[in-house]
Amino acid sequence: MTTTIVVAGKGGVGKTAIAALLIDLLSKKGVVLAIDADPATNLNAALGLPLGETVGRAREDVTEDIQKGRLSPTVSKQDVLDMKIREALVESAKVDLLAMGRPEGPGCYCAANHMLRLSIDRLAKNYDYTVIDSEAGMEHISRQTTRDVDLLLIVSDVTMRGITTAARMKDLIKEMRTKVGKVRLAVNRVKNGLPQEIGKAISDFGLELVATIHEDPNLADLDIKGKPIIELPEDSPLRQAAKEIISKLAL
């Protein structure tokens, strides 16, 4: 059975970097399914993997085939979607990547989303870990294309807006049908310790802080050279924080 981890937060807080490092470290323990649920699709670059076909396109293709009667009545629609999603999978030794792609066009996709959830559930069972780099609005989760979540890791920067967004995400996840185990907060890009106001807001919102992450000076060099984030050195603040999160939460 897979352990499902969702990394969420408002845009620009570094959640893709943290998701990539968690994926890299967890791949040393088992096989990981990495799901890029952010329409910006940056997780592949952070992992040093190519970008394949998107799951969103596969879903739209199957939906269109159903609507236009192009599928044989003897063929299971679910099996067709399963096959298309497996074809979209970018495979490597210990990490396989799925890119969800951009949101679909107008119309009701309730049935297609249900099929998509079943397909991803079936696929995820083959992995020790499933790590989802969520988009800022957590649309992927709100549409129930992920059923159960063992850990929701919300990433914030050192701003009141970031902490407020984290609190809203915590409340949002509780309103959904999705089953969630632990909800934890990581505060990224901390320069001179956590400001008192931010610490108080975290406490007032009832958020559980699992890591404060110092601003990582190594990121700029990787960005300039176009190298993946998983090439951060062992002593980098981001990599050390990812190790701390895995250790504290017994992942």
Order of alpha helices (4+ residues) and beta strands (2+ residues): beta-alpha-beta-alpha-alpha-alpha-beta-beta-alpha-beta-alpha-beta-alpha-beta-alpha-beta-alpha-alpha
